[in-house]
Amino acid sequence: MDTATTITPLGGDVYEIDTRMAGYTGITAGYLILSDRPCLVEPGTAGSAPIVRRALTELGVGPGDLASVVVTHIHLDHAGGVGDIAETYPAAEVVVHEKGARHLASPERLMRSARMVYGDSLDTLFGELRPTEAARIRAVEDTGVIDLGGGRRLESHHSPGHAKHHVGLIDSATGDLYVGDAAGIYIPETADVRPATPPPDFDLDTALKSLGTFRSLGPQRLLFAHYGPVSEVDGTLERSAEELRIWVDTVRDARDRGLDLDHAVAMVTERTKGRYALTREDADPDLVAKYEVLNSTEGNVAGIMHALDRHA
């Protein structure tokens, strides 16, 4: 495969690495904090591992240098490459929320359920999550601390709603908040924010509470896994909450009328088409296709339907 790297320095010894899920550029980002104890946040998919290794080498991080690998949650676009990366960097501790830790040590169940959802496209999109030695995994609870060296810390905060095992991470030196998927998907080409509400864990109230947690941390900048840095913090978090409410209201309306998934998708598409540059008639079809792979309307609506059924 093509392992050409795209590395963007973001200041504060933070480097964005395009992890190129399934070969797409600008869809999945990992971040290297090149502090005294180098830390990789979001290694991306198993298929991304060769690119990530090459980027770390270009940034001067050798096999013995990486101190920690941290994932915001264990979905395969974020954590699928953990096993491969852990193998290459034997000194690195792997940090994950306690609700996700066992799946990194024994990924069989996670891979089975992912294969049920994605079928044959699983291999192209993500590849196989390989197990990480349990002794190297550190599970964090509601909060946790990752030592970046020189007094610098990455603090984790449990932020469920998108997934039960999701954490946000704030850097004590820069005020950067790694938001994973808890604030949705940021589309840098259009500056749009779209929800990320996949089954089975999505829950609106929990997701909104997590956004409140993020606001209370007073971040200086949001670093999205999809995709990139955003300095307009308050407005972006507000927009994220607003989009969630609109999508859930629309799906609830469809459900109350006894409509099926396809009809609910059509209603959401209609209600939100003026809200995103992606849904306008003059949108770049390649960009539309890329985000449909990552963040399909149908997948989001299915997650909301599942949540509404659960509450009922």
Buried (B, 14 or more C-beta within 10 A) or exposed (E): EEEEBBBEEBEBBBBBBBBBBBEBEBBBBBBBBBBEBBBBBBBBBBBBBBBBBBBBEEBEBEBEBBBBBBBBBBBBBBBBBBBBBBBBBEEBBBBBBBBBBBBBBEBEEBBEEBBEEBEEEBBEBBBBBBBBEEEBBBBBEEEBEBBBEEEBBBBBBBBBBBBBBBBBBBBEBBBBBBBBBBBBBBBBBBEBBBBBBBBEBBBBEBBBBBBEBBBEBEBEBBBBBBBBBBEEBEEBBBBBBEBBEBBBBBBBBBBEEEBEBEBBBBBBBEBBEEBBBBBEEEBEEEBBEBBEBBBEBBBBBBBBBBBBEEEE
